Amino acid sequence: MRIRLILNGKKADRSDVRDAVRAVRAEGHPVEVRVTWEHGDAQRLVAEAARDGIERVIAGGGDGSVNEIANGLMAVEAVRRPVMGILPLGTANDFATACRVPGDALAALRLAATGEPGPVDLGRCNDAFFANIACGGFGAAVTAETPVELKNFLGGGAYTIMGLVKAVNFRPYACSITTPAGVMQGSVIVGAICNGRQAGGGQLLAPEAYIDDGLLDLVFLRPFPVNAAPLVAAEIASRNEHGDYVVRMRVPWVEVAAPDAIPLNLDGEPTSGTRFRFSADPNCVRMVLPPACPCLRGG
């Protein structure tokens, strides 16, 4: 089996990655390595891998790298689409962490190279795809504006600090939210459309989401007064569908329309817009994950 590791160029000098590649090769698995230089390289390298008949590609990087590889795979016709593995090397690695992909480079690469793949869903946002979570509003602004230096120094905790810095200046976003259950009008501070379970460096947004159920888990936070903060915290921690300020739903699709642009973050890729259609694309990618992955229904 031909395996190609598509490695984020910022991680190419890590000694543990080089050691892991050497070790897996010595075990009889011919891992080829390609390194990205700039945005867009990962998708181009996936297309090259498919043309070369590569059977398995491994995303070596963080959530953004997983996102780029997933989008690259979806640009390949299904019959030629390689299997996807993950070597988590980012700051937060939210998708890989929730799926319990090993944090050790050798263990993760060995799993990606030898593990049994299974079909998983991706989320779709208009014409783009996301493996983990699309976050809109205040949360997207926090993630997009967190300095790289702060992320590298503090790891996932950087998102919490940036959130506290910005919280005093947040503003709600007026929008309409349409699902198979009907239309909701009003404003939200933050909204998360979840294929996976966590974002922002370990924040569990959808603790019961599965990546193989054909559904998206929605979490919306409505505007709240300061004195309601304890209630908001309790509602976030609970798993009830509807609270006074936190709304949770599980749906195959959702449409969001707003009079003004809403910032949106797809697995670390920032964008913005006034109209979005989100949907689950069932069983579209075959992915190598641990046998006991809690994000799979049989895990």
C-alpha atoms as an extended CHARMM CRD file, in Angstrom:
* protein
*
       299  EXT
         1         1  MET       CA              0.0000000000        0.0000000000        0.0000000000  PROA      1               0.0000000000
         2         2  ARG       CA              1.3190000000        3.4320000000       -0.9800000000  PROA      2               0.0000000000
         3         3  ILE       CA              1.0680000000        5.9940000000        1.8040000000  PROA      3               0.0000000000
         4         4  ARG       CA              1.7550000000        9.7040000000        1.5370000000  PROA      4               0.0000000000
         5         5  LEU       CA              2.1780000000       12.0170000000        4.5290000000  PROA      5               0.0000000000
         6         6  ILE       CA              1.2150000000       15.5890000000        3.6730000000  PROA      6               0.0000000000
         7         7  LEU       CA              3.0700000000       17.5220000000        6.3290000000  PROA      7               0.0000000000
         8         8  ASN       CA              2.4630000000       21.1180000000        7.3660000000  PROA      8               0.0000000000
         9         9  GLY       CA              5.7110000000       22.8940000000        6.5050000000  PROA      9               0.0000000000
        10        10  LYS       CA              5.8370000000       24.5560000000        9.9320000000  PROA      10              0.0000000000
        11        11  LYS       CA              6.2050000000       21.0990000000       11.5060000000  PROA      11              0.0000000000
        12        12  ALA       CA              8.7620000000       19.6600000000        9.0790000000  PROA      12              0.0000000000
        13        13  ASP       CA             11.7200000000       20.1640000000       11.4100000000  PROA      13              0.0000000000
        14        14  ARG       CA             10.2350000000       18.3070000000       14.3740000000  PROA      14              0.0000000000
        15        15  SER       CA             12.5660000000       15.5190000000       15.4000000000  PROA      15              0.0000000000
        16        16  ASP       CA              9.7580000000       13.3140000000       16.7180000000  PROA      16              0.0000000000
        17        17  VAL       CA              8.0760000000       13.4200000000       13.3070000000  PROA      17              0.0000000000
        18        18  ARG       CA             11.2810000000       12.4950000000       11.4980000000  PROA      18              0.0000000000
        19        19  ASP       CA             11.8930000000        9.6730000000       13.9740000000  PROA      19              0.0000000000
        20        20  ALA       CA              8.3360000000        8.4170000000       13.5320000000  PROA      20              0.0000000000
        21        21  VAL       CA              8.6250000000        8.3600000000        9.7420000000  PROA      21              0.0000000000
        22        22  ARG       CA             11.8940000000        6.4240000000        9.9520000000  PROA      22              0.0000000000
        23        23  ALA       CA             10.4190000000        3.9440000000       12.4260000000  PROA      23              0.0000000000
        24        24  VAL       CA              7.2450000000        3.2820000000       10.4040000000  PROA      24              0.0000000000
        25        25  ARG       CA              9.3070000000        2.8540000000        7.2470000000  PROA      25              0.0000000000
        26        26  ALA       CA             11.5250000000        0.3620000000        9.0740000000  PROA      26              0.0000000000
        27        27  GLU       CA              8.3830000000       -1.5970000000        9.9700000000  PROA      27              0.0000000000
        28        28  GLY       CA              7.7450000000       -2.0980000000        6.2640000000  PROA      28              0.0000000000
        29        29  HSD       CA              5.3820000000        0.7590000000        5.4250000000  PROA      29              0.0000000000
        30        30  PRO       CA              6.7310000000        2.9650000000        2.5950000000  PROA      30              0.0000000000
        31        31  VAL       CA              5.6180000000        6.3900000000        3.7870000000  PROA      31              0.0000000000
        32        32  GLU       CA              6.2860000000        9.1350000000        1.2550000000  PROA      32              0.0000000000
        33        33  VAL       CA              6.4540000000       12.7140000000        2.5660000000  PROA      33              0.0000000000
        34        34  ARG       CA              5.2970000000       15.9280000000        0.9170000000  PROA      34              0.0000000000
        35        35  VAL       CA              5.6260000000       19.2860000000        2.6840000000  PROA      35              0.0000000000
        36        36  THR       CA              3.3370000000       22.3030000000        2.3010000000  PROA      36              0.0000000000
        37        37  TRP       CA              4.6630000000       25.8170000000        1.9100000000  PROA      37              0.0000000000
        38        38  GLU       CA              1.5440000000       27.9880000000        1.6750000000  PROA      38              0.0000000000
        39        39  HSD       CA             -2.2330000000       27.8590000000        1.8160000000  PROA      39              0.0000000000
        40        40  GLY       CA             -3.6670000000       25.6790000000       -0.9320000000  PROA      40              0.0000000000
        41        41  ASP       CA             -0.6780000000       23.3340000000       -1.1340000000  PROA      41              0.0000000000
        42        42  ALA       CA             -2.3950000000       20.5680000000        0.8280000000  PROA      42              0.0000000000
        43        43  GLN       CA             -5.3390000000       20.3550000000       -1.5600000000  PROA      43              0.0000000000
        44        44  ARG       CA             -3.0040000000       20.3690000000       -4.5480000000  PROA      44              0.0000000000
        45        45  LEU       CA             -0.9220000000       17.5870000000       -2.9940000000  PROA      45              0.0000000000
        46        46  VAL       CA             -4.0580000000       15.5090000000       -2.3550000000  PROA      46              0.0000000000
        47        47  ALA       CA             -4.9690000000       15.8360000000       -6.0370000000  PROA      47              0.0000000000
        48        48  GLU       CA             -1.4370000000       14.7440000000       -6.9870000000  PROA      48              0.0000000000
        49        49  ALA       CA             -1.6500000000       11.7810000000       -4.6170000000  PROA      49              0.0000000000
        50        50  ALA       CA             -4.9210000000       10.6460000000       -6.2000000000  PROA      50              0.0000000000
        51        51  ARG       CA             -3.4230000000       10.9260000000       -9.6930000000  PROA      51              0.0000000000
        52        52  ASP       CA             -0.3960000000        8.9070000000       -8.5200000000  PROA      52              0.0000000000
        53        53  GLY       CA             -2.6140000000        6.1030000000       -7.2300000000  PROA      53              0.0000000000
        54        54  ILE       CA             -1.7800000000        6.7310000000       -3.5700000000  PROA      54              0.0000000000
        55        55  GLU       CA             -4.1290000000        4.6600000000       -1.4290000000  PROA      55              0.0000000000
        56        56  ARG       CA             -3.7670000000        6.5440000000        1.8520000000  PROA      56              0.0000000000
        57        57  VAL       CA             -2.9640000000       10.1860000000        2.6720000000  PROA      57              0.0000000000
        58        58  ILE       CA             -2.1050000000       11.3730000000        6.1670000000  PROA      58              0.0000000000
        59        59  ALA       CA             -2.7770000000       14.9230000000        7.3520000000  PROA      59              0.0000000000
        60        60  GLY       CA              0.2660000000       15.9840000000        9.3540000000  PROA      60              0.0000000000
        61        61  GLY       CA             -0.6980000000       19.1600000000       11.2020000000  PROA      61              0.0000000000
        62        62  GLY       CA             -3.5010000000       20.7010000000       13.2190000000  PROA      62              0.0000000000
        63        63  ASP       CA             -7.2160000000       21.1390000000       12.6260000000  PROA      63              0.0000000000
        64        64  GLY       CA             -6.5190000000       23.4500000000        9.6920000000  PROA      64              0.0000000000
        65        65  SER       CA             -4.4590000000       20.7530000000        7.9860000000  PROA      65              0.0000000000
        66        66  VAL       CA             -7.2190000000       18.2000000000        8.5570000000  PROA      66              0.0000000000
        67        67  ASN       CA             -9.6370000000       20.6790000000        7.0000000000  PROA      67              0.0000000000
        68        68  GLU       CA             -7.4560000000       21.2370000000        3.9230000000  PROA      68              0.0000000000
        69        69  ILE       CA             -6.8820000000       17.5240000000        3.3640000000  PROA      69              0.0000000000
        70        70  ALA       CA            -10.6080000000       16.7970000000        3.7590000000  PROA      70              0.0000000000
        71        71  ASN       CA            -11.4850000000       19.4720000000        1.2070000000  PROA      71              0.0000000000
        72        72  GLY       CA             -8.8250000000       18.1230000000       -1.1210000000  PROA      72              0.0000000000
        73        73  LEU       CA            -10.2850000000       14.6340000000       -0.8550000000  PROA      73              0.0000000000
        74        74  MET       CA            -13.7730000000       15.8920000000       -1.6510000000  PROA      74              0.0000000000
        75        75  ALA       CA            -12.4300000000       17.3630000000       -4.8940000000  PROA      75              0.0000000000
        76        76  VAL       CA            -11.4180000000       13.8330000000       -5.9670000000  PROA      76              0.0000000000
        77        77  GLU       CA            -14.0690000000       11.5660000000       -7.4620000000  PROA      77              0.0000000000
        78        78  ALA       CA            -15.2350000000        9.0170000000       -4.9100000000  PROA      78              0.0000000000
        79        79  VAL       CA            -13.8760000000        5.9220000000       -6.6880000000  PROA      79              0.0000000000
        80        80  ARG       CA            -10.3410000000        7.3990000000       -6.6450000000  PROA      80              0.0000000000
        81        81  ARG       CA            -10.5180000000        9.0530000000       -3.2160000000  PROA      81              0.0000000000
        82        82  PRO       CA             -7.6720000000        7.9030000000       -0.9120000000  PROA      82              0.0000000000
        83        83  VAL       CA             -8.2180000000        6.8650000000        2.6960000000  PROA      83              0.0000000000
        84        84  MET       CA             -7.4040000000        9.6090000000        5.2240000000  PROA      84              0.0000000000
        85        85  GLY       CA             -5.2670000000        9.3270000000        8.3500000000  PROA      85              0.0000000000
        86        86  ILE       CA             -4.2550000000       11.9580000000       10.9090000000  PROA      86              0.0000000000
        87        87  LEU       CA             -0.9160000000       12.8290000000       12.4920000000  PROA      87              0.0000000000
        88        88  PRO       CA             -1.9280000000       15.5640000000       14.9920000000  PROA      88              0.0000000000
        89        89  LEU       CA              0.7440000000       18.2630000000       15.2320000000  PROA      89              0.0000000000
        90        90  GLY       CA             -1.2380000000       21.4480000000       15.8530000000  PROA      90              0.0000000000
        91        91  THR       CA             -1.8680000000       23.6730000000       18.8460000000  PROA      91              0.0000000000
        92        92  ALA       CA             -5.2480000000       22.2770000000       19.8430000000  PROA      92              0.0000000000
        93        93  ASN       CA             -5.8620000000       19.2360000000       17.5920000000  PROA      93              0.0000000000
        94        94  ASP       CA             -9.5150000000       19.3680000000       18.6040000000  PROA      94              0.0000000000
        95        95  PHE       CA            -10.7920000000       16.8670000000       16.0470000000  PROA      95              0.0000000000
        96        96  ALA       CA             -8.0280000000       14.3320000000       16.6590000000  PROA      96              0.0000000000
        97        97  THR       CA             -8.2380000000       14.7290000000       20.4340000000  PROA      97              0.0000000000
        98        98  ALA       CA            -11.9810000000       14.1380000000       20.5240000000  PROA      98              0.0000000000
        99        99  CYS       CA            -11.4700000000       11.0370000000       18.3530000000  PROA      99              0.0000000000
       100       100  ARG       CA             -8.6560000000        9.8810000000       20.6740000000  PROA      100             0.0000000000
       101       101  VAL       CA             -6.0150000000        9.7700000000       17.9810000000  PROA      101             0.0000000000
       102       102  PRO       CA             -2.7280000000        9.3150000000       19.8830000000  PROA      102             0.0000000000
       103       103  GLY       CA             -0.8080000000       12.4730000000       20.6710000000  PROA      103             0.0000000000
       104       104  ASP       CA              2.5150000000       10.6470000000       20.3600000000  PROA      104             0.0000000000
       105       105  ALA       CA              3.8720000000       11.0880000000       16.8250000000  PROA      105             0.0000000000
       106       106  LEU       CA              4.9870000000        7.4700000000       16.3620000000  PROA      106             0.0000000000
       107       107  ALA       CA              1.7690000000        5.9670000000       17.7240000000  PROA      107             0.0000000000
       108       108  ALA       CA             -0.3550000000        8.3230000000       15.5980000000  PROA      108             0.0000000000
       109       109  LEU       CA              1.6140000000        7.6840000000       12.4110000000  PROA      109             0.0000000000
       110       110  ARG       CA              1.5830000000        3.9330000000       12.9720000000  PROA      110             0.0000000000
       111       111  LEU       CA             -2.2000000000        4.0240000000       13.4310000000  PROA      111             0.0000000000
       112       112  ALA       CA             -2.6500000000        6.1870000000       10.3250000000  PROA      112             0.0000000000
       113       113  ALA       CA             -0.4910000000        3.8490000000        8.2490000000  PROA      113             0.0000000000
       114       114  THR       CA             -1.8520000000        0.5040000000        9.4370000000  PROA      114             0.0000000000
       115       115  GLY       CA             -5.3050000000        1.0930000000       10.9670000000  PROA      115             0.0000000000
       116       116  GLU       CA             -8.5650000000       -0.0890000000        9.4630000000  PROA      116             0.0000000000
       117       117  PRO       CA            -10.4900000000        2.7650000000        7.7740000000  PROA      117             0.0000000000
       118       118  GLY       CA            -14.2030000000        3.3660000000        8.1060000000  PROA      118             0.0000000000
       119       119  PRO       CA            -16.6680000000        5.8060000000        6.5270000000  PROA      119             0.0000000000
       120       120  VAL       CA            -17.2600000000        9.1320000000        8.2540000000  PROA      120             0.0000000000
       121       121  ASP       CA            -19.2940000000       12.2560000000        7.5330000000  PROA      121             0.0000000000
       122       122  LEU       CA            -18.0630000000       15.7170000000        6.7300000000  PROA      122             0.0000000000
       123       123  GLY       CA            -19.9780000000       18.9000000000        7.3140000000  PROA      123             0.0000000000
       124       124  ARG       CA            -20.6350000000       21.0870000000        4.2900000000  PROA      124             0.0000000000
       125       125  CYS       CA            -20.8680000000       24.8780000000        4.3830000000  PROA      125             0.0000000000
       126       126  ASN       CA            -22.0550000000       26.1760000000        1.0240000000  PROA      126             0.0000000000
       127       127  ASP       CA            -19.3130000000       24.7900000000       -1.2580000000  PROA      127             0.0000000000
       128       128  ALA       CA            -16.7040000000       24.0700000000        1.4370000000  PROA      128             0.0000000000
       129       129  PHE       CA            -16.3350000000       21.1370000000        3.8270000000  PROA      129             0.0000000000
       130       130  PHE       CA            -15.3130000000       20.8040000000        7.4610000000  PROA      130             0.0000000000
       131       131  ALA       CA            -14.4140000000       17.7400000000        9.4880000000  PROA      131             0.0000000000
       132       132  ASN       CA            -14.9620000000       19.1920000000       12.9280000000  PROA      132             0.0000000000
       133       133  ILE       CA            -16.9040000000       22.3680000000       13.6860000000  PROA      133             0.0000000000
       134       134  ALA       CA            -18.0790000000       25.5240000000       11.9730000000  PROA      134             0.0000000000
       135       135  CYS       CA            -18.1920000000       28.3130000000       14.5340000000  PROA      135             0.0000000000
       136       136  GLY       CA            -19.9100000000       31.6150000000       13.8350000000  PROA      136             0.0000000000
       137       137  GLY       CA            -20.1040000000       34.9550000000       15.6060000000  PROA      137             0.0000000000
       138       138  PHE       CA            -18.0700000000       35.8090000000       18.6770000000  PROA      138             0.0000000000
       139       139  GLY       CA            -16.2880000000       32.4450000000       18.8440000000  PROA      139             0.0000000000
       140       140  ALA       CA            -15.1080000000       32.7270000000       15.2410000000  PROA      140             0.0000000000
       141       141  ALA       CA            -13.7250000000       36.1920000000       15.8740000000  PROA      141             0.0000000000
       142       142  VAL       CA            -11.7760000000       34.9130000000       18.8840000000  PROA      142             0.0000000000
       143       143  THR       CA            -10.2070000000       32.0490000000       16.9260000000  PROA      143             0.0000000000
       144       144  ALA       CA             -9.3850000000       34.1690000000       13.8890000000  PROA      144             0.0000000000
       145       145  GLU       CA             -7.7640000000       36.9370000000       15.9300000000  PROA      145             0.0000000000
       146       146  THR       CA             -5.6680000000       34.8280000000       18.3060000000  PROA      146             0.0000000000
       147       147  PRO       CA             -2.0220000000       35.6780000000       17.5120000000  PROA      147             0.0000000000
       148       148  VAL       CA              0.0940000000       32.7340000000       16.3460000000  PROA      148             0.0000000000
       149       149  GLU       CA              2.7480000000       33.5640000000       18.9440000000  PROA      149             0.0000000000
       150       150  LEU       CA              0.1710000000       33.3790000000       21.7420000000  PROA      150             0.0000000000
       151       151  LYS       CA             -1.1690000000       30.0620000000       20.4080000000  PROA      151             0.0000000000
       152       152  ASN       CA              2.3330000000       28.6080000000       20.3210000000  PROA      152             0.0000000000
       153       153  PHE       CA              3.1700000000       29.8340000000       23.8140000000  PROA      153             0.0000000000
       154       154  LEU       CA             -0.0390000000       28.9490000000       25.6300000000  PROA      154             0.0000000000
       155       155  GLY       CA             -1.4430000000       26.1320000000       23.5050000000  PROA      155             0.0000000000
       156       156  GLY       CA             -5.2070000000       25.7520000000       23.5960000000  PROA      156             0.0000000000
       157       157  GLY       CA             -5.4700000000       28.1370000000       26.5580000000  PROA      157             0.0000000000
       158       158  ALA       CA             -4.7820000000       31.0330000000       24.2010000000  PROA      158             0.0000000000
       159       159  TYR       CA             -8.3560000000       30.8550000000       22.9550000000  PROA      159             0.0000000000
       160       160  THR       CA             -9.6990000000       31.2230000000       26.4970000000  PROA      160             0.0000000000
       161       161  ILE       CA             -7.5360000000       34.2790000000       27.1280000000  PROA      161             0.0000000000
       162       162  MET       CA             -8.5480000000       35.9210000000       23.8550000000  PROA      162             0.0000000000
       163       163  GLY       CA            -12.1670000000       35.1710000000       24.6870000000  PROA      163             0.0000000000
       164       164  LEU       CA            -11.8780000000       36.9710000000       28.0070000000  PROA      164             0.0000000000
       165       165  VAL       CA            -10.1670000000       39.9440000000       26.3610000000  PROA      165             0.0000000000
       166       166  LYS       CA            -12.9010000000       40.2840000000       23.7380000000  PROA      166             0.0000000000
       167       167  ALA       CA            -15.9250000000       39.3820000000       25.8610000000  PROA      167             0.0000000000
       168       168  VAL       CA            -16.4510000000       42.9060000000       27.1310000000  PROA      168             0.0000000000
       169       169  ASN       CA            -16.8510000000       44.1280000000       23.5380000000  PROA      169             0.0000000000
       170       170  PHE       CA            -18.9110000000       41.3540000000       21.9550000000  PROA      170             0.0000000000
       171       171  ARG       CA            -22.0790000000       42.1630000000       20.0720000000  PROA      171             0.0000000000
       172       172  PRO       CA            -24.9110000000       39.8150000000       19.1210000000  PROA      172             0.0000000000
       173       173  TYR       CA            -25.5530000000       39.0100000000       15.4680000000  PROA      173             0.0000000000
       174       174  ALA       CA            -29.0980000000       39.3080000000       14.1340000000  PROA      174             0.0000000000
       175       175  CYS       CA            -30.0510000000       36.3480000000       11.9580000000  PROA      175             0.0000000000
       176       176  SER       CA            -32.6940000000       33.8150000000       11.0240000000  PROA      176             0.0000000000
       177       177  ILE       CA            -31.9980000000       30.1190000000       11.5220000000  PROA      177             0.0000000000
       178       178  THR       CA            -33.9580000000       27.6120000000        9.4400000000  PROA      178             0.0000000000
       179       179  THR       CA            -33.9620000000       23.8570000000       10.1170000000  PROA      179             0.0000000000
       180       180  PRO       CA            -36.3820000000       21.0210000000        9.2870000000  PROA      180             0.0000000000
       181       181  ALA       CA            -38.1480000000       21.9840000000       12.5370000000  PROA      181             0.0000000000
       182       182  GLY       CA            -38.9140000000       25.5340000000       11.3540000000  PROA      182             0.0000000000
       183       183  VAL       CA            -37.5310000000       29.0740000000       11.5170000000  PROA      183             0.0000000000
       184       184  MET       CA            -36.0330000000       30.8710000000       14.5090000000  PROA      184             0.0000000000
       185       185  GLN       CA            -35.6290000000       34.6600000000       14.4320000000  PROA      185             0.0000000000
       186       186  GLY       CA            -33.4890000000       36.7190000000       16.7650000000  PROA      186             0.0000000000
       187       187  SER       CA            -29.8550000000       37.2400000000       17.6600000000  PROA      187             0.0000000000
       188       188  VAL       CA            -26.9920000000       34.9900000000       18.6890000000  PROA      188             0.0000000000
       189       189  ILE       CA            -23.6650000000       35.6730000000       20.3310000000  PROA      189             0.0000000000
       190       190  VAL       CA            -22.0960000000       32.5100000000       19.0540000000  PROA      190             0.0000000000
       191       191  GLY       CA            -23.2680000000       29.5240000000       17.0660000000  PROA      191             0.0000000000
       192       192  ALA       CA            -21.5650000000       26.2000000000       16.4630000000  PROA      192             0.0000000000
       193       193  ILE       CA            -22.4890000000       23.7130000000       13.7550000000  PROA      193             0.0000000000
       194       194  CYS       CA            -20.8260000000       20.5210000000       14.8820000000  PROA      194             0.0000000000
       195       195  ASN       CA            -19.8080000000       17.4010000000       13.0500000000  PROA      195             0.0000000000
       196       196  GLY       CA            -17.2000000000       16.7250000000       15.7450000000  PROA      196             0.0000000000
       197       197  ARG       CA            -17.3910000000       17.4370000000       19.4540000000  PROA      197             0.0000000000
       198       198  GLN       CA            -14.9430000000       20.0890000000       20.5860000000  PROA      198             0.0000000000
       199       199  ALA       CA            -13.2230000000       23.2960000000       19.4570000000  PROA      199             0.0000000000
       200       200  GLY       CA            -11.2510000000       26.2310000000       20.8020000000  PROA      200             0.0000000000
       201       201  GLY       CA             -8.5750000000       24.1360000000       22.4740000000  PROA      201             0.0000000000
       202       202  GLY       CA            -10.6870000000       21.5180000000       24.2420000000  PROA      202             0.0000000000
       203       203  GLN       CA            -14.0610000000       23.2080000000       24.7180000000  PROA      203             0.0000000000
       204       204  LEU       CA            -16.7580000000       20.5160000000       24.4620000000  PROA      204             0.0000000000
       205       205  LEU       CA            -19.5220000000       22.0490000000       22.3780000000  PROA      205             0.0000000000
       206       206  ALA       CA            -21.3830000000       18.9090000000       21.3080000000  PROA      206             0.0000000000
       207       207  PRO       CA            -20.4100000000       16.1040000000       23.7040000000  PROA      207             0.0000000000
       208       208  GLU       CA            -22.7880000000       13.6100000000       22.0960000000  PROA      208             0.0000000000
       209       209  ALA       CA            -22.0410000000       14.3490000000       18.4290000000  PROA      209             0.0000000000
       210       210  TYR       CA            -21.0650000000       11.4940000000       16.1110000000  PROA      210             0.0000000000
       211       211  ILE       CA            -19.1580000000       11.7710000000       12.8600000000  PROA      211             0.0000000000
       212       212  ASP       CA            -20.9970000000        8.8590000000       11.2500000000  PROA      212             0.0000000000
       213       213  ASP       CA            -24.6850000000        9.5740000000       11.9390000000  PROA      213             0.0000000000
       214       214  GLY       CA            -25.5110000000       11.8500000000        8.9840000000  PROA      214             0.0000000000
       215       215  LEU       CA            -26.4610000000       14.6830000000       11.3510000000  PROA      215             0.0000000000
       216       216  LEU       CA            -25.0790000000       17.9740000000       12.6220000000  PROA      216             0.0000000000
       217       217  ASP       CA            -25.3070000000       19.0510000000       16.2530000000  PROA      217             0.0000000000
       218       218  LEU       CA            -26.2230000000       22.7330000000       16.5840000000  PROA      218             0.0000000000
       219       219  VAL       CA            -25.4470000000       24.9050000000       19.6070000000  PROA      219             0.0000000000
       220       220  PHE       CA            -26.5360000000       28.5570000000       19.7190000000  PROA      220             0.0000000000
       221       221  LEU       CA            -25.9740000000       31.0300000000       22.5360000000  PROA      221             0.0000000000
       222       222  ARG       CA            -28.4880000000       33.8720000000       22.7300000000  PROA      222             0.0000000000
       223       223  PRO       CA            -27.6670000000       37.2930000000       24.2290000000  PROA      223             0.0000000000
       224       224  PHE       CA            -27.8040000000       37.3310000000       28.0300000000  PROA      224             0.0000000000
       225       225  PRO       CA            -27.4530000000       39.8840000000       30.8370000000  PROA      225             0.0000000000
       226       226  VAL       CA            -24.4150000000       39.7310000000       33.0870000000  PROA      226             0.0000000000
       227       227  ASN       CA            -26.4610000000       38.5320000000       36.0680000000  PROA      227             0.0000000000
       228       228  ALA       CA            -27.5760000000       35.4910000000       34.0470000000  PROA      228             0.0000000000
       229       229  ALA       CA            -23.9980000000       34.2150000000       33.6420000000  PROA      229             0.0000000000
       230       230  PRO       CA            -24.4290000000       31.3620000000       36.2020000000  PROA      230             0.0000000000
       231       231  LEU       CA            -27.5530000000       30.1480000000       34.3840000000  PROA      231             0.0000000000
       232       232  VAL       CA            -25.7680000000       30.3340000000       31.0370000000  PROA      232             0.0000000000
       233       233  ALA       CA            -22.8590000000       28.3060000000       32.4250000000  PROA      233             0.0000000000
       234       234  ALA       CA            -25.2880000000       25.6890000000       33.7450000000  PROA      234             0.0000000000
       235       235  GLU       CA            -27.1040000000       25.4800000000       30.4070000000  PROA      235             0.0000000000
       236       236  ILE       CA            -23.8370000000       25.0930000000       28.5170000000  PROA      236             0.0000000000
       237       237  ALA       CA            -22.8210000000       22.2690000000       30.8460000000  PROA      237             0.0000000000
       238       238  SER       CA            -26.1680000000       20.5010000000       30.5230000000  PROA      238             0.0000000000
       239       239  ARG       CA            -27.3290000000       18.4740000000       27.5360000000  PROA      239             0.0000000000
       240       240  ASN       CA            -30.8730000000       19.7930000000       27.3710000000  PROA      240             0.0000000000
       241       241  GLU       CA            -32.0530000000       20.7860000000       23.9170000000  PROA      241             0.0000000000
       242       242  HSD       CA            -33.4710000000       24.1790000000       24.8840000000  PROA      242             0.0000000000
       243       243  GLY       CA            -32.6800000000       26.5260000000       27.7230000000  PROA      243             0.0000000000
       244       244  ASP       CA            -33.3580000000       30.1990000000       28.2520000000  PROA      244             0.0000000000
       245       245  TYR       CA            -30.1370000000       31.1430000000       26.4830000000  PROA      245             0.0000000000
       246       246  VAL       CA            -28.5970000000       27.9620000000       25.0100000000  PROA      246             0.0000000000
       247       247  VAL       CA            -30.3220000000       26.1590000000       22.1350000000  PROA      247             0.0000000000
       248       248  ARG       CA            -29.2550000000       22.6670000000       21.0580000000  PROA      248             0.0000000000
       249       249  MET       CA            -30.5700000000       20.7410000000       18.0740000000  PROA      249             0.0000000000
       250       250  ARG       CA            -29.5560000000       17.7370000000       15.9750000000  PROA      250             0.0000000000
       251       251  VAL       CA            -30.4830000000       18.1140000000       12.3030000000  PROA      251             0.0000000000
       252       252  PRO       CA            -29.3330000000       17.0330000000        8.8220000000  PROA      252             0.0000000000
       253       253  TRP       CA            -29.1450000000       20.6480000000        7.6190000000  PROA      253             0.0000000000
       254       254  VAL       CA            -29.5010000000       24.2570000000        8.7200000000  PROA      254             0.0000000000
       255       255  GLU       CA            -29.6230000000       27.5730000000        6.8680000000  PROA      255             0.0000000000
       256       256  VAL       CA            -28.5030000000       30.8760000000        8.3880000000  PROA      256             0.0000000000
       257       257  ALA       CA            -29.3000000000       34.2940000000        6.9150000000  PROA      257             0.0000000000
       258       258  ALA       CA            -28.2340000000       37.6410000000        8.3440000000  PROA      258             0.0000000000
       259       259  PRO       CA            -28.5260000000       41.3050000000        7.3130000000  PROA      259             0.0000000000
       260       260  ASP       CA            -24.8380000000       41.8860000000        8.0890000000  PROA      260             0.0000000000
       261       261  ALA       CA            -21.8060000000       39.6730000000        7.5650000000  PROA      261             0.0000000000
       262       262  ILE       CA            -21.1800000000       37.0960000000       10.2800000000  PROA      262             0.0000000000
       263       263  PRO       CA            -17.6120000000       35.8800000000       10.9060000000  PROA      263             0.0000000000
       264       264  LEU       CA            -17.3020000000       32.1220000000       10.4680000000  PROA      264             0.0000000000
       265       265  ASN       CA            -14.5230000000       29.6890000000       11.2080000000  PROA      265             0.0000000000
       266       266  LEU       CA            -14.3600000000       26.2680000000        9.5180000000  PROA      266             0.0000000000
       267       267  ASP       CA            -11.8490000000       24.1170000000       11.4010000000  PROA      267             0.0000000000
       268       268  GLY       CA             -9.5140000000       27.0800000000       11.7280000000  PROA      268             0.0000000000
       269       269  GLU       CA            -10.1990000000       28.6020000000        8.2970000000  PROA      269             0.0000000000
       270       270  PRO       CA            -11.7970000000       32.0530000000        8.7290000000  PROA      270             0.0000000000
       271       271  THR       CA            -14.4250000000       33.4450000000        6.3830000000  PROA      271             0.0000000000
       272       272  SER       CA            -17.5610000000       35.5600000000        6.6020000000  PROA      272             0.0000000000
       273       273  GLY       CA            -20.8840000000       36.0150000000        4.8360000000  PROA      273             0.0000000000
       274       274  THR       CA            -24.5760000000       36.7270000000        5.1690000000  PROA      274             0.0000000000
       275       275  ARG       CA            -26.0400000000       33.4070000000        3.9190000000  PROA      275             0.0000000000
       276       276  PHE       CA            -24.8830000000       29.9090000000        4.7820000000  PROA      276             0.0000000000
       277       277  ARG       CA            -26.3240000000       26.4700000000        4.2010000000  PROA      277             0.0000000000
       278       278  PHE       CA            -24.8330000000       23.7390000000        6.3540000000  PROA      278             0.0000000000
       279       279  SER       CA            -25.4830000000       20.0420000000        5.8390000000  PROA      279             0.0000000000
       280       280  ALA       CA            -24.0000000000       16.6730000000        6.7300000000  PROA      280             0.0000000000
       281       281  ASP       CA            -22.4130000000       14.7730000000        3.8470000000  PROA      281             0.0000000000
       282       282  PRO       CA            -22.7590000000       11.1690000000        5.0770000000  PROA      282             0.0000000000
       283       283  ASN       CA            -20.0350000000        8.5350000000        4.6850000000  PROA      283             0.0000000000
       284       284  CYS       CA            -18.1110000000       10.6160000000        2.1590000000  PROA      284             0.0000000000
       285       285  VAL       CA            -14.5680000000        9.9450000000        3.4250000000  PROA      285             0.0000000000
       286       286  ARG       CA            -12.9380000000        6.7680000000        4.6840000000  PROA      286             0.0000000000
       287       287  MET       CA            -10.8510000000        7.6880000000        7.7150000000  PROA      287             0.0000000000
       288       288  VAL       CA             -8.4830000000        5.7660000000        9.9780000000  PROA      288             0.0000000000
       289       289  LEU       CA             -9.4190000000        6.2890000000       13.6330000000  PROA      289             0.0000000000
       290       290  PRO       CA             -8.8540000000        4.2610000000       16.8290000000  PROA      290             0.0000000000
       291       291  PRO       CA            -11.1630000000        1.2240000000       17.1480000000  PROA      291             0.0000000000
       292       292  ALA       CA            -12.6730000000        2.6870000000       20.3350000000  PROA      292             0.0000000000
       293       293  CYS       CA            -13.1410000000        6.1840000000       18.8900000000  PROA      293             0.0000000000
       294       294  PRO       CA            -15.9670000000        7.7390000000       20.9650000000  PROA      294             0.0000000000
       295       295  CYS       CA            -17.0640000000        9.9050000000       18.0270000000  PROA      295             0.0000000000
       296       296  LEU       CA            -18.1450000000        6.8020000000       16.1060000000  PROA      296             0.0000000000
       297       297  ARG       CA            -21.4550000000        5.1660000000       16.9650000000  PROA      297             0.0000000000
       298       298  GLY       CA            -19.7450000000        1.8110000000       17.4240000000  PROA      298             0.0000000000
       299       299  GLY       CA            -16.7770000000        3.2470000000       19.3160000000  PROA      299             0.0000000000
